Amino acid sequence: LQMFLVWGSQDLGINILLIVGIGLMLFAMNWWLALLVFIPAPLVAALSVTSWRLIHRYMHRFFSRWSRLNAFLNESLTGLRVVRAFAQEPREVSRFHERSGDLAVTSTEAERIWSALFAVLGLLIAVGTLLVWYVGGRGVLFGDMTLGTLMAFLMLVGMFYGPVQAMSWLINWSSRSLTAAERVFEVLDSELEVGRDEDKVAVARIEGRIEFNHVTFGYDRHKPVLKDVCLAIQPGEMIGLVGHSGAGKTTCVNLLCRFYRADEGEVRVDGVSLNSIRLEDLRRQIGMVPQDTFLFSGTIAENIGYAKPSATREEIIKAAKIANAHDFILRKPDGYETLVGETGRNLSAGERQRIAIARAVLHAPRILILDEATSQVDVETESLIQEAIARLVRGRTTIAIAHRLSTLKNADRLVVLKEGKVVEVGTHDELLAKADGEFHRLVEKYQQVSRVKAVER
């Protein structure tokens, strides 16, 4: 696209000027012969338009399959350890050949159309030139024009057809560039989340009251994940979301962070509709410790300080101490300057999780979200993380999601979700006392699984 805008547009302008200028000179020398030169023009124009449309269509397929191939390569390289662990290299190679083959076929078809256009265009130009030779030669023989005039005219004909052939090459180039431009503008024209909500309510500080008011939502509108959810969370309260996988726990969090908007009902923070609050103000005061912690390719200090770019080293160390991360960081060869590697691969799951907690501490949010924060660690590390979380949640409205139900004992209230609906709300002991309750059944299943795992060990 850049090359076409810089060089292609220049070539296009120059070729148009040459065609117009030389065409006028041809008519000035001999209008009858000039008409013969232009006889192939309608066919050339028709072929060019048809070819451009076909090439443009193939370029759409080409870029689509190119994106598909790149996505496949990224996925395969990222999951290379899994591929090797299950000895699936032949399968992945076969999938690569399939996708690259589709790309090659599409590219070949586009090149074939352009090559056919170029060949037919050359034939039409040759026909036009032969007509000039024939009619002009007869004119010289019968004394209607001199040989010098004919040769000068033929020289101009060659100069005229050169830019015409170049235009066919520009057709191929422009179709590729236009397709690339369409993909660029798809990104540029997408609506920005931040920066277009100047008319929204600016909130300097959130107290932390959260309300789900008859909220219904589905990633597919015809298949709701949440159904008429009503829930009120007080400032500073810790709520545990409990339920089977697919019950809607993470979806509640996604709506609170305004990653999605409710199909029906509304989510309110401090009595203000979530959709009326400036997105930047909202997310600045929400902190998250996710199940799958993502770390950037940088140092430990840079990853902790990501939540607050202006943070001093003292603030970073203080946050790490609160998160029980300071000791293990100091045991690293380079301490806080230790490189974590791509996605934090140089650290263990527990170490990554504690860095994520330190990052949340430094962010100092008013609303805290803990999404399975201890699901992938051993008992000793879980104890350290739980201790860090206990410090982190003080004075903050907290929503915690956990499959290990024992980790939610300290929650002020538990909210039990089933098939997208709130079926129970109460303290851990209150819900456990209901023998026929959903939470009681979940605890029994959890204990059965724990006993089986203990026997297997």
Stockholm file with secondary structure:
# STOCKHOLM 1.0

chainA/1-457         LQMFLVWGSQDLGINILLIVGIGLMLFAMNWWLALLVFIPAPLVAALSVTSWRLIHRYMHRFFSRWSRLNAFLNESLTGLRVVRAFAQEPREVSRFHERSGDLAVTSTEAERIWSALFAVLGLLIAVGTLLVWYVGGRGVLFGDMTLGTLMAFLMLVGMFYGPVQAMSWLINWSSRSLTAAERVFEVLDSELEVGRDEDKVAVARIEGRIEFNHVTFGYDRHKPVLKDVCLAIQPGEMIGLVGHSGAGKTTCVNLLCRFYRADEGEVRVDGVSLNSIRLEDLRRQIGMVPQDTFLFSGTIAENIGYAKPSATREEIIKAAKIANAHDFILRKPDGYETLVGETGRNLSAGERQRIAIARAVLHAPRILILDEATSQVDVETESLIQEAIARLVRGRTTIAIAHRLSTLKNADRLVVLKEGKVVEVGTHDELLAKADGEFHRLVEKYQQVSRVKAVER
#=GR chainA/1-457 SS CHHIIIIIHHHHHHHHHHHHHHHHHHHHHCHHHHHHHTTTHHHHHHHHHHHHHHHHHHHHHHHHHHHHHHHHHHHHHHTHHHHHHTTCHHHHHHHHHHHHHHHHHHHHHHHHHHHHHHHHHHHHHHHHHHHHHHHHHHHHHTTSSCHHHHHHHHHHHHHHHHHHHHHHHHHHHHHHHHHHHHHHHHHHTSCCSSSSCTTSBCCSCCCCCEEEEEEEECSBTTBCSEEEEEEEECTTCEEEEECSTTSSHHHHHHHHTTSSCCSEEEEEETTEEGGGBCHHHHHHTEEEECSSCCCCSSBHHHHHGGGCTTCCHHHHHHHHHHTTCHHHHHTSTTGGGCBCCGGGTTSCHHHHHHHHHHHHHHHCCSEEEEESTTTTSCHHHHHHHHHHHHHHTTTSEEEEECSSGGGGTTCSEEEEEETTEEEEEECHHHHHHCTTSHHHHHHHHHHHHHHHHHHHC
#=GC SS_cons         CHHIIIIIHHHHHHHHHHHHHHHHHHHHHCHHHHHHHTTTHHHHHHHHHHHHHHHHHHHHHHHHHHHHHHHHHHHHHHTHHHHHHTTCHHHHHHHHHHHHHHHHHHHHHHHHHHHHHHHHHHHHHHHHHHHHHHHHHHHHHTTSSCHHHHHHHHHHHHHHHHHHHHHHHHHHHHHHHHHHHHHHHHHHTSCCSSSSCTTSBCCSCCCCCEEEEEEEECSBTTBCSEEEEEEEECTTCEEEEECSTTSSHHHHHHHHTTSSCCSEEEEEETTEEGGGBCHHHHHHTEEEECSSCCCCSSBHHHHHGGGCTTCCHHHHHHHHHHTTCHHHHHTSTTGGGCBCCGGGTTSCHHHHHHHHHHHHHHHCCSEEEEESTTTTSCHHHHHHHHHHHHHHTTTSEEEEECSSGGGGTTCSEEEEEETTEEEEEECHHHHHHCTTSHHHHHHHHHHHHHHHHHHHC
//
